[in-house]
């Protein structure tokens, strides 16, 4: 997109290009199969088996089908709870799960990813970086290409680590590097000559550029897709839809806060460096939160994860909710003529 904008400097080209991924995603969604768990819950067993056959290796098809069969009846009963009851249970029974889900989404945004995605060229301009005879504005746009590419590489690399090493593991190892990267960028900003100075030095720009590269690579590996994966794993199945709506809302609200405050600080000469120090502090706080709150979720069944999060009370909670749902379901059936 940036290459096209450099050749065709038009806001219409920018908006038009943004539509291409949306169109591709629309056609991709048409090819998605329905969730086999949902099909089982609805009693559409043969369709569920067909989807499982497409998604899993033949050696594991029967095993996965049996697992879903065992889950389906309990899920059908629990799903009879009203939306109000599900929402209430998230803020009472499963409040620790909700805290984890909302917390990791806030951690993703307060780790500063969209400061680089939205304001990458502005960061390069603030660091007084120029390429050859290009203006600072054009140089910032050009340098944003390797920044975006580095983030994409990190996200691809996460595919090889997120299951083998674990969600908690990669987040706890990546956040300290993110803190270091922000401090490198902050150092570059602090070393910039005062406004109006004729002094020229390359070191501040190098620190800002390579620190941002390190941040984007590390973020892509540890914090890009991992929070979304965690949020799909830490909630019981009958409330996961409602829960993920709340965690996604947290993500976007956090994004709004960071994206609103960051440019205000970046545009002030005295606050440029402190903007990145603040992001480093937020990332350090995120590390503490994940260390204290999030158990490892990789390669575990949902009941194991919930037991790790809620402790001994999970079994009694599960039995109590199931019994309540069964009673409500029986009353509804008995009330029918």
Secondary structure as GFF3:
##gff-version 3
##sequence-region A 1 337
A	DSSP	alpha_helix	2	7	.	.	.	ID=ss1
A	DSSP	alpha_helix	11	30	.	.	.	ID=ss2
A	DSSP	alpha_helix	36	41	.	.	.	ID=ss3
A	DSSP	alpha_helix	45	55	.	.	.	ID=ss4
A	DSSP	alpha_helix	58	78	.	.	.	ID=ss5
A	DSSP	alpha_helix	83	91	.	.	.	ID=ss6
A	DSSP	alpha_helix	95	110	.	.	.	ID=ss7
A	DSSP	alpha_helix	113	126	.	.	.	ID=ss8
A	DSSP	alpha_helix	136	161	.	.	.	ID=ss9
A	DSSP	alpha_helix	167	190	.	.	.	ID=ss10
A	DSSP	alpha_helix	203	222	.	.	.	ID=ss11
A	DSSP	alpha_helix	226	231	.	.	.	ID=ss12
A	DSSP	three_ten_helix	237	239	.	.	.	ID=ss13
A	DSSP	alpha_helix	240	266	.	.	.	ID=ss14
A	DSSP	alpha_helix	272	293	.	.	.	ID=ss15
A	DSSP	alpha_helix	302	310	.	.	.	ID=ss16
A	DSSP	alpha_helix	313	335	.	.	.	ID=ss17
###
